[in-house]
Amino acid sequence: MNIAVIIRQVPDTEAAVKPHPANQGAIVEDGVKFILNPYDEYAVEEALRITEKDGGEVVGVCIGPQRSETAIRMAMAMGMARAILISDAPAVEADLVTQGGILAAAIKGLSARLILCGREMIDTQNDAAAAVVAHRLGIPHVLAASKIEISGDKATVVRDIEGGSLEIETALPAAISCQKGLNEPRYPTLIAIKRAKNKEIKKMTLAELGLAAAQPKSRVTALRPLQARSAGVKVAGSPEEVAGKCAAWLSETAKVI
């Protein structure tokens, strides 16, 4: 079974991200470390486990600037066979709906029976990639899988819900987004990292995919840093005094009661 995995490069969660002063909707990239989207690691790992069991090839599909090769090479070091990278500025700057159509066009030629991606992108918290791509390809989708079992032309997917779990059966081909807990992503060895440097990253343009640059349906108009939290209020005294002071503060200062 051939599997397509949608991957993306994002800023490290520990990076100090600042809004760009001149480019609305962008960040200052100087000094920022970029990594493979953590949720995508679960998608890559699950794809590798399925192909190691049933055979097939894992191919990555990525929309992003040229520096996205770093994230792609990491997925390749895990075991992904090859990848497609679309770096056209209109594609990189497009909204998720437009990018979904681009990804669908790239995946269409891969004969993939299964499309996997991370549950969400940690930089923008977009969590609809699987749904948008599935819609464009006319196939079913399931989001936030915590377990995937493949049997013939069907996939059984378990989703964690509050107080229990939901089991969904879908026909293949299908698109499925992967949740934390689905598996434990492998750590690439040094030899695997070196071998990944020789794997193919096919760079494709919108023209090669038969697409024209489209006007985005939506765009980020501004990024703002979080406001600093004000200092807390310390209350001393006996339990009765503390209770009285807290009630007075909530009523007179915070005005929430």
N, C-alpha and C positions, 0 to 999 in steps of 0.2 A: 504493500500500500504506500503510495506516494503521499507525503504530507507537506503542506505549505504552512510555514510559521511566520506570522506577521511580527516583526520586531522593530524596536525603536531605541534610539539613543537619548538619554535624559540626563540632566544634571544629577550629580551624586547627592544623596539625601543629606549629607553632612556639609555640602558646599554652601558658602555664604552667597546667596543669590540676591542681586540687586536689580531693580528696574533700570532699563537703559534711559539716560536723560534725554536723548534725542529721538529715539525710535520707539514710539508707543507700541506696547504689546510685546516688546523684546526685553532681554536681560543683558547685563554686562557679562560677556563670556570670559574676559581676561581673568586668569587664575581659577576658573571653574573646572573641576574635573567632571568629565562626562562618562557615563557607564551604560551598560545594557539595562533597559528597564527591568527592575527586579521581578515583576510579575511575568515578564516574557521568559525568564529563566525556567519557570514551571512549565510553560508551553513547550519550550525547546526540549526539556528533560522528558516530558510525557511523549513527545513525538519520537524521540530516540528510543524510548522503552518499547513503544508500539512497533517500530520498524525492526528493532533488535529481535523481537518475538516473531513478527509476521513477515519481515522482509520489506523492502521498499527504500525510498530515499527521502531525506528531510531537506527541504529547500526553504531558505529564508527570503522574505520579501520586506524591503525597508524603504520608506520615504524619509529622506533627511539630507542634510548637507554632506559634503565629502568626508568630514570628520566622523560620520556615522560608521565608517569602516572599522573603527576601533571596537564598537559594540558588535558589529557583524563578526569580526575575527574572534571575539570572545565566544559567541555562539558556535562558531566553527570549531573552536578549541574544545567545546563540550562534545562535538561530534557531528554538527550540521554539515552536510556535504557541500553545498554551494549556496549562492545567494544572488538576488537581484536588488540593485540599489537605484532608486530614482531620485536624482538630485536637482532636477529643474527647479528654479526659483518659484514658479507658479505652483508647483506641486508641494514644495516644502512649506510655502506660506499659506496654502489652502486650508480651509476648515475641514473638520472630520468627515462631513458628508461628501465633499468633493474628493478628499483623499480616499474615501471608501471606494469610489468609482475607479480611481486610479489603481488601487490595490487589486480590485476585482479584475481589471483588464490584464494586469500582470500575472495574476494567479490562473486566469482562464487557460493560458497556454501550458500549464504545468501538469495537467491530468491528475490533479490532487483529489483524492477521495475524502480527505479530511483537512480542514483549515483550523489551526490553533492560534491563539494569541493570549496575551496576558489579560487579566480581568480589567485592568485600567492602566493608563499612563500616569505615572506618579507626578509628573510635572504639571499637567493640565487637569488631571483626574477625569479625563474622558474615558468612559467605560462602554462605548457603543460600537467599537470597531468591528467586532464579530457580527453584530446585527446589521450594520450598514453594508458590509461586504456580502453577507448572505443575501440581503435584499437585492443587491445589484446582480448577483449570480442566480437568483431565483431558487435558493436552497434553504433548508431550515437552519435554525441556530439555537444554541443553548448557552446561557451566560453563567459565569461564576461556578464552574465545575469543581467539585472537591474529589470526584472519582469518575474515571472514564473506563468503560469496558467495551471492547470492539468484538463483535461476533458477526461474521459474514458481512452483509450489507446494512447492518444496524449498529448503533452505538447506544449504550445505556449510560446515562449521565446522572450523577447524584449531586444535588445542590443542597448546601446547608441552609436551613431557614430557622427562624426563631422557634425554639422548642422542639426541633426535630430535623428531618431531612426530606427532600423531595426527589423521587426517582423518575427520570424522564427517558423515554425511548424515542430515538429519532432515526430516520433513514439516512443513509449516506449517499452522496456527499453531504456534509454539513459543516458549519462553522461553530466552534466552541471556544469560549473564553475560559481561562484557567485561573483558579483561585489558590491562594496560599494554603498549604496543607495537602494539595493534590499529590505531591511527591516531595522528595528531597533532592534538589538539583545537584548534580555531580560537580566536583571541583576539578577543573582542567589540570592535567599534569604538564610539566615543562615540555615534554616531548610533544604532547598534543598541541600546545601553544605554538611551538615551532612549525609543526606540520600545517597548522591553520594558515600560516603565511603564504602557502602555495595553493590554497584552494581558490576556486574561481568566484570572483564577485563581478557579475555581469552588470555593467552600468547601462541603463536604458533611459531614453528620453520619452516625453509625452508623445512626440511625433512617431517614434518607433512603436508605441503602444496604440497608435491610431487615434490619439486623443488631442484635442485642442485645449489650450489654456482657458479655463472657465472662471467666471466671476464668482468669488467665494460667497456662500450663502450667509456666512456670519464671520466676524472677525473680532479679535481681542482689541479693545480700544484703549485699555490702560492696565498697568500693573502697579499695585501699591503695596508697600511693606506693611507688615502687621504693626499695629499701634502698640507701643510699650505699655505693659501693665502697670497700673499704679501700685504703690506700696500697700501692703495689707495693714489691717488695724489690729493691734494687740490689745487684748482685754485681760486685766488682772483682777484678782479678788476671789472670794469664795464662790462655789458653784451657783449660789443664789444671786450673788452680785453680778457674776458674769452673765447669767441668763437675763437679768434685768437690763444690763448695759447693752447686750446684743439686741434685745427687743427694741430698746430705745433707738439704737443706731439704725436698725432696719426700718423703723418707722419715721424717724425725724431726718436722717441723713440720706439713706438710700431710697427712702419713700417707696418701699416695695410691699409694706404691710400697713 
